[in-house]
Amino acid sequence: MEFSVYDPYCGPAPVPAELIGRWNFDPFLLAALALGALLWMAYGRRDQTGKIAFSGSYILIFIAFISPLCALSSALFSARVAHHLILIGGIAPLLAIALPWRRGPILPLSALTILHAAFVWIWHAPDPYAMALDFHAIYWLMQLTLGGSAYLLWREVFSPFTRKGNSVMALLATIMQMGFLGALLVFAPQAVFAPHFTTTVAFGLTALEDQQLAGLLMWVPAVLPYIGVGLYLLAAMIKAEEARSPA
């Protein structure tokens, strides 16, 4: 599939010497973050937990979208995957805590799990991924669908109205599909992400090695937030069951 001029949102692929100076101070992004802060102040959770979660989410947004990681993701697919993992496994759950939905679920938890998995697979397929790095509008479509579906999923996982067993199953399903995708990237016989065929050399990696590193990130560290929350929910289930049992 052929694309026009390779023009990623985070700028052209840097070389190591210039990476430290590649910060992204896009005024539209900064305005959106200011608007998000106002929305949280108006509708968000304002207790200590909510404040910590919102602050944490904005720290991670700074790392993913403003720091040189943004520029590095133009050069390395592994950096792009790290960026996405921060988005769906860090920013999204923290925002789900800080900005809980005050109404019922938009979709059942099972449907949200499938929807989020679909977006993860679509945007890590070669052609949709290359389009996202070629057109800024598609880049933001990728970010919004990945982050938005992750937010909705985490919101239902954390909801007091969701059975903890169902939340654990949703997290387990997410771990499995991300692990499978990571394994495919690790064991693929050749590099398949065209935007990074030549941009990895400056960092001492072949495109295939970069792709394998991305797969390892998705296969192992990516699942840690899901495992952590799943274990917490399992412990809460056991504690609740013990409280109901006669002494």
Secondary structure, DSSP 4 states (H G I P E B T S, - for coil): ---SS---TT-SPPPHHHHTT-----HHHHHHHHHHHHHHHHHS--SHHHHHHHHHHHHHHIIIIISTHHHHHHH-HHHHHHHHHHIIIIIHHHHHHHS--SS--SS-HHHHHHHHHHHHHHHTSHHHHHHHHH-HHHHHHHHHHHHHHHHHHHHHHH-TTS-HHHHHHHHHHHHHHHHHHHHHHHH-SS---GGGTTTTGGGT--HHHHHHHHHHHHHTGGGHHHHHHHHHHHHHHHHHHHHHS--
